[in-house]
Amino acid sequence: INCGYTGVVSLEKKDRIVRAIVLHYTMRVLPMLDQLRKGLQLYDLLVLMEKYPDICLPLFVPVHSDDRVNSTFIMENCKTLFSEKGSVRYSNEICIMNFFQDYLQDIEDHGIQAKITVGGVMQWITGQSHKPILPREKEEFKIIVKFNHDCDVDHTVCFPVVSACSSTIIFPTAHAKTFEDFKNIMDLALCYGQSFDRV
């Protein structure tokens, strides 16, 4: 590994590997931060920053940008792979997407009371609960939405399958005929499907 860890890579050595990575990246930026600190001391800006942190914060951090995810952000960034327009599958997919939008708005409306948040939904799908920060990440960010029409209707339920690595969610279409069905499936999937396995 390029971070300076020279031992055997295994799960038992996880703490040592993480420590080596953190140390590696911290040591790389310390000289830059030290140089910035010396530059700020040149005109006593460091003293002003310590005295008036709220006033100086916008100099270094974009405070007015809201990186919290909302339902609009998720829906605007969905790249949905629909079936042929006019087909029965397409109609089912439109219903599922409407249910998904309603589900996200329902979570938003219930605010802090809900155990599930819109950011939590995004983290489940993409691996991150905040909006992309870097300009290139913003441009390239998409949530790919696919549909599973081959689900067996003889069993009771199918859950969405997510891949955080590719920011993809695959919705089953057989068991979500009403919003309540969709909501129950999503609630269960989000509560029990946070690990790297299928619910």
C-alpha positions as CSV (number, residue, x, y, z in Angstrom):
1,I,0.0,0.0,0.0
2,N,1.3,3.5,-0.9
3,C,0.5,4.9,2.5
4,G,3.4,3.3,4.3
5,Y,1.8,0.3,5.7
6,T,4.1,-2.7,5.1
7,G,2.3,-5.5,7.0
8,V,0.0,-8.2,5.8
9,V,-3.3,-6.8,4.6
10,S,-6.1,-8.5,6.5
11,L,-9.2,-7.7,8.5
12,E,-7.4,-8.2,11.8
13,K,-4.9,-5.5,10.8
14,K,-7.7,-3.0,9.9
15,D,-6.8,-0.5,12.7
16,R,-3.2,-0.4,11.8
17,I,-4.0,0.1,8.1
18,V,-6.4,2.9,8.9
19,R,-3.9,4.5,11.2
20,A,-1.2,4.3,8.5
21,I,-3.6,5.9,5.9
22,V,-4.6,8.7,8.3
23,L,-1.0,9.4,9.2
24,H,0.1,9.4,5.6
25,Y,-2.5,11.9,4.5
26,T,-2.1,14.1,7.6
27,M,1.6,14.3,7.2
28,R,1.2,15.4,3.6
29,V,-0.9,18.4,4.4
30,L,0.8,19.5,7.7
31,P,3.6,21.5,5.9
32,M,1.0,23.3,3.8
33,L,-1.2,24.1,6.8
34,D,1.9,25.3,8.7
35,Q,2.8,27.6,5.8
36,L,-0.7,28.9,5.7
37,R,-0.6,29.6,9.5
38,K,2.7,31.5,9.1
39,G,1.2,33.5,6.2
40,L,-1.9,34.4,8.3
41,Q,0.4,35.5,11.2
42,L,2.2,38.0,8.9
43,Y,-0.6,40.6,9.1
44,D,-2.1,39.3,12.4
45,L,-5.0,37.7,10.6
46,L,-4.6,34.7,12.8
47,V,-5.3,36.8,15.9
48,L,-8.4,38.3,14.2
49,M,-9.6,34.8,13.2
50,E,-9.3,33.6,16.8
51,K,-11.1,36.7,18.1
52,Y,-13.8,36.8,15.4
53,P,-14.3,33.3,14.1
54,D,-17.8,33.9,12.8
55,I,-16.8,36.9,10.7
56,C,-13.7,35.1,9.2
57,L,-15.4,31.8,8.5
58,P,-16.7,32.8,5.0
59,L,-13.1,33.5,4.0
60,F,-12.4,29.8,4.1
61,V,-15.7,27.9,4.1
62,P,-18.6,28.5,1.7
63,V,-21.2,29.0,4.5
64,H,-24.2,29.7,2.3
65,S,-24.1,26.5,0.3
66,D,-26.4,23.9,1.7
67,D,-25.0,20.5,1.3
68,R,-28.0,18.7,2.9
69,V,-29.8,16.5,0.5
70,N,-33.4,17.0,-0.3
71,S,-36.0,15.1,-2.4
72,T,-35.6,17.6,-5.3
73,F,-31.8,17.0,-5.4
74,I,-32.2,13.2,-5.6
75,M,-34.9,13.3,-8.2
76,E,-33.1,15.8,-10.4
77,N,-30.0,13.6,-10.4
78,C,-31.8,10.3,-11.2
79,K,-30.9,8.9,-14.6
80,T,-33.8,6.5,-15.0
81,L,-33.5,3.7,-17.6
82,F,-37.1,3.4,-18.7
83,S,-38.6,0.8,-21.0
84,E,-40.2,1.7,-24.3
85,K,-42.7,4.5,-24.0
86,G,-46.3,3.4,-24.1
87,S,-45.5,-0.2,-22.9
88,V,-47.0,-1.7,-19.8
89,R,-43.5,-1.8,-18.3
90,Y,-43.1,1.9,-18.9
91,S,-46.4,2.6,-17.1
92,N,-45.2,0.5,-14.1
93,E,-41.9,2.3,-14.0
94,I,-43.5,5.8,-14.1
95,C,-45.7,4.7,-11.1
96,I,-42.6,3.5,-9.2
97,M,-40.8,6.7,-9.9
98,N,-43.8,8.7,-8.7
99,F,-43.9,6.5,-5.6
100,F,-40.2,7.1,-5.0
101,Q,-40.6,10.9,-5.3
102,D,-43.6,10.8,-2.9
103,Y,-41.6,8.6,-0.5
104,L,-38.8,11.1,-0.4
105,Q,-41.2,14.1,0.1
106,D,-43.0,12.1,2.8
107,I,-39.7,11.6,4.6
108,E,-38.9,15.3,4.2
109,D,-42.2,16.4,5.6
110,H,-41.8,14.3,8.8
111,G,-38.4,15.8,9.5
112,I,-36.6,14.8,12.6
113,Q,-39.5,12.6,13.8
114,A,-38.7,10.0,11.2
115,K,-35.9,7.5,11.8
116,I,-35.2,7.6,8.0
117,T,-33.9,10.8,6.4
118,V,-33.5,11.8,2.8
119,G,-29.8,12.0,3.4
120,G,-29.9,8.4,4.7
121,V,-31.7,7.3,1.6
122,M,-29.0,8.9,-0.6
123,Q,-26.3,7.3,1.6
124,W,-27.9,3.9,1.2
125,I,-28.0,4.3,-2.6
126,T,-24.7,6.2,-3.3
127,G,-22.6,5.8,-0.1
128,Q,-22.7,9.5,0.7
129,S,-25.3,11.5,2.5
130,H,-24.3,14.9,1.3
131,K,-24.3,16.7,-2.1
132,P,-21.1,16.4,-4.1
133,I,-18.7,19.2,-3.3
134,L,-16.1,19.4,-6.0
135,P,-17.3,20.8,-9.4
136,R,-16.3,17.7,-11.3
137,E,-18.2,15.5,-8.8
138,K,-21.2,17.7,-9.2
139,E,-21.1,17.4,-13.0
140,E,-20.7,13.6,-13.0
141,F,-23.0,12.8,-10.1
142,K,-26.0,10.6,-11.2
143,I,-28.2,8.0,-9.5
144,I,-28.9,5.3,-12.0
145,V,-32.4,3.9,-11.6
146,K,-33.3,0.5,-13.1
147,F,-36.3,-1.8,-12.8
148,N,-36.7,-5.5,-12.1
149,H,-39.7,-6.8,-14.0
150,D,-38.7,-10.5,-13.6
151,C,-39.7,-10.6,-10.0
152,D,-41.8,-13.7,-9.1
153,V,-45.3,-12.6,-8.1
154,D,-45.9,-15.8,-6.2
155,H,-43.8,-14.7,-3.2
156,T,-44.7,-11.9,-0.9
157,V,-42.1,-9.2,-1.4
158,C,-39.0,-8.1,-3.3
159,F,-36.7,-5.4,-2.1
160,P,-34.8,-2.8,-4.1
161,V,-31.1,-3.7,-4.8
162,V,-28.6,-0.9,-4.4
163,S,-25.0,-0.6,-5.5
164,A,-23.3,2.3,-3.7
165,C,-20.2,1.8,-5.9
166,S,-22.0,2.6,-9.1
167,S,-24.8,4.7,-7.4
168,T,-27.5,2.4,-8.8
169,I,-30.8,1.3,-7.4
170,I,-33.0,-1.4,-9.0
171,F,-36.6,-1.2,-8.0
172,P,-38.8,-4.4,-8.2
173,T,-42.1,-3.7,-9.9
174,A,-44.2,-6.7,-9.0
175,H,-45.1,-5.9,-5.3
176,A,-45.4,-2.1,-5.3
177,K,-48.8,-1.5,-6.7
178,T,-49.8,1.2,-4.2
179,F,-47.8,3.9,-2.4
180,E,-48.3,2.1,0.9
181,D,-46.8,-1.1,-0.5
182,F,-43.9,0.9,-1.9
183,K,-43.4,2.8,1.4
184,N,-43.4,-0.4,3.5
185,I,-40.9,-2.1,1.1
186,M,-38.6,0.9,1.2
187,D,-38.8,1.3,5.0
188,L,-37.9,-2.3,5.5
189,A,-35.1,-2.2,3.0
190,L,-33.6,1.0,4.6
191,C,-33.9,-0.4,8.1
192,Y,-32.4,-3.8,7.4
193,G,-30.4,-3.3,4.2
194,Q,-27.5,-1.1,5.3
195,S,-24.9,-3.8,5.1
196,F,-23.3,-5.2,2.0
197,D,-25.8,-8.0,1.5
198,R,-29.3,-8.5,0.3
199,V,-32.3,-8.1,2.7
